[in-house]
Amino acid sequence: MADWEIRPASMTDLEPLAELRAVVMRADLERLGRYDEQRVRQRLRDRFAPAHTWVIEAAGAFAGCVALRPAADAHWLEHFYLAPHLQGSGIGGAVLRELLERCDRDGTPVRLQVLQGSTARRLYERHGFTVETEDPVDVFMLREPASAAP
């Protein structure tokens, strides 16, 4: 696994993140008949909140992003994208583990939404997420906080 770190996102990260989203999501969205060249980028632009987003860097270079948005009953894991050449390297699992440990310390459940058929679902299931509901396009998952050791 390459050296990695996360840093707070800023507005200057928006366009690289929107482009990464388009690249990473293209195959799944095309498979579902929902790929739109403009919309795939605009959805990130419309929902980008730098205060809740981190940029992932590997070996000092831009590698991806992840957001953890607070909500009334949980945090929402959103915009979790890793450059294709780094997928499967262990970085995504390590980033997810770090964020989930933060939520565990706070006793906060984590929710997410993943596209039907996405290989990312296996990553989430390995980290304790279970399906709450699903529809023909999306799977909504929940992970309760891990119990603190006695």
N, C-alpha and C positions, 0 to 999 in steps of 0.2 A: 504494500500500500504506500502510495506517495505521501510525503509530508503534506499536511493540510491544516488550514485554520479557517475560522469564520470571522468576519468583521461586519460591523453595522453597515447597512446599505445607505446610500444617499441618492438624491435625485439624478446624479450623473450616471448612476448604474442602470437607470430605467431602460434605455434602448438596448444595451447589451443583454439585459435580462429578457426583454420582450423577444429579441431575436433567438435566444437560447430556447425559450418556450416553444417558439414556432418549429424549431428543428427537432426538439425532443418529442413533442406531441404529434408531429405530422403523421407518422405511421398509424398510431392508434386512432386518430381522428379520421384519417382516410378510410381505415377499416370499418369505422362506424358510419361512414358517409357524412361526416360533419366537418371536414376540413375546409376552412375558408382562409385564404392567404392574409387578409386584413384582420378579420375577427380574432384569429388566434393571437395576434399581437395586441390588439386593442383590449382584449379582456384583461391582460396583465396591466396594461397602462391604466385602465379604469379602476383597478382594485389595488394598485401598488401603494403600500404604506411603509415608507422607509423606517419608521419607528419600530415596526414589528418584523423587519426583514433583515436577513444576513446574506452577505455574499460569501460563497465558498471559494477559497483559493487553494490550489494544489501546486506545490513546488513554486510558490510565489506568483502563479498566474491564475487568471479568472477561470473558474471551473464550474460554477453553478450558483444556486441560490436556494433559500428556504425561508418561509415566513411562519411565524407562530402568533396568530391573531387572538387576543383575548375576547371571550364572549361571556355571556351571563353564566352558563353552566359548564364551560370547558374552554380550552384553547383549541383553535382550528389550525392544523398543520396545512399550509397552503404553499403553492408555488415552489415545490420541491423539485428542482431540475438540476441534473448533473450532465455535463458535457458527455456526449456518446462515447468518446474514447476512454472515459474514466468510469463508465458504468461497469459494475462487476468487479471493481478494484478494491472494494471494502470501504471506500470513502463515504458513500451514501449511508451505509450501516453505521459507521462511526459517528457521522453528523447526527443521524437520527437518535442514536443511543445517548449522545450528549444532551440533546434537547429534551428527550424523555426523562432523563435523570433530573433535569431542572424542574420539570412538571411533577415528578414523583416527590421531590423535596417539598413542593408547595401543596401536594395532595390534589393536583388538578388533573381531571380527565382530559384526553386529547381526542379530537374528532378529525376526520379527513374525508375527502371525496376523491375517488379514483375511477378512471374510466373502466368500463367493462372490458375484460380481456387484457388489461395492462399487466405487464410482467412486474410492475412495481407492487402489485398487490401481495406477491409472495414476500417481499421485503417487509411490508407492514404486518403481515400475519406472523412472521418470525419474531417481530418485536411486540407481539401481544395484542394487536388490533383484531377485533372481531366484527363481522358484518352486523349492522343494525338494520338497514334497509337497502334495497336496490331497485333500479328500474332498468329499462332496456339500454340506457347509456351509462349511468353512474352507479357506483357502489359506495354507500356511506358506511364508514367504519368508526369504531370507538375503541379506545384503550383506557381502561381505568388505571388510576395510579397504582404503582407497585407498593405493596405494604412495606413500611419501614421495618428494618430488622430490630428485634427486641433488644 
